[in-house]
């Protein structure tokens, strides 16, 4: 159980870098991977269809669905 806690704490600490860009550019950059799309959605605190398209089918899908109450679209 200890090893799992260590791995989970390391995973939670991983954050993609953030640049000071406008919202549209930030969205385009976040759409490149499910990890960055998920991070942007969490930082913005709301569901976005373009981010969801990238996250759907990834390991982040379950957490995203729970957080933003997303049903199949």
VENMOBEL-V637914 format. One record per residue. N is the residue number from 1. RES is the residue in one small letter. D_CENTER is the distance of its C-alpha to the mean C-alpha in whole Angstrom. Layout:
N,RES,D_CENTER + N,RES,D_CENTER
This chain:
1,x,26 + 2,x,26 + 3,x,24 + 4,x,21 + 5,x,21 + 6,x,21 + 7,x,18 + 8,x,16 + 9,x,17 + 10,x,16 + 11,x,13 + 12,x,12 + 13,x,14 + 14,x,12 + 15,x,10 + 16,x,10 + 17,x,13 + 18,x,13 + 19,x,16 + 20,x,18 + 21,x,18 + 22,x,18 + 23,x,16 + 24,x,16 + 25,x,16 + 26,x,13 + 27,x,12 + 28,x,14 + 29,x,12 + 30,x,9 + 31,x,10 + 32,x,11 + 33,x,9 + 34,x,6 + 35,x,5 + 36,x,5 + 37,x,4 + 38,x,1 + 39,x,3 + 40,x,6 + 41,x,6 + 42,x,6 + 43,x,9 + 44,x,10 + 45,x,10 + 46,x,11 + 47,x,10 + 48,x,11 + 49,x,13 + 50,x,12 + 51,x,8 + 52,x,9 + 53,x,11 + 54,x,9 + 55,x,7 + 56,x,10 + 57,x,12 + 58,x,10 + 59,x,10 + 60,x,7 + 61,x,9 + 62,x,11 + 63,x,9 + 64,x,7 + 65,x,11 + 66,x,12 + 67,x,11 + 68,x,11 + 69,x,14 + 70,x,14 + 71,x,17 + 72,x,18 + 73,x,18
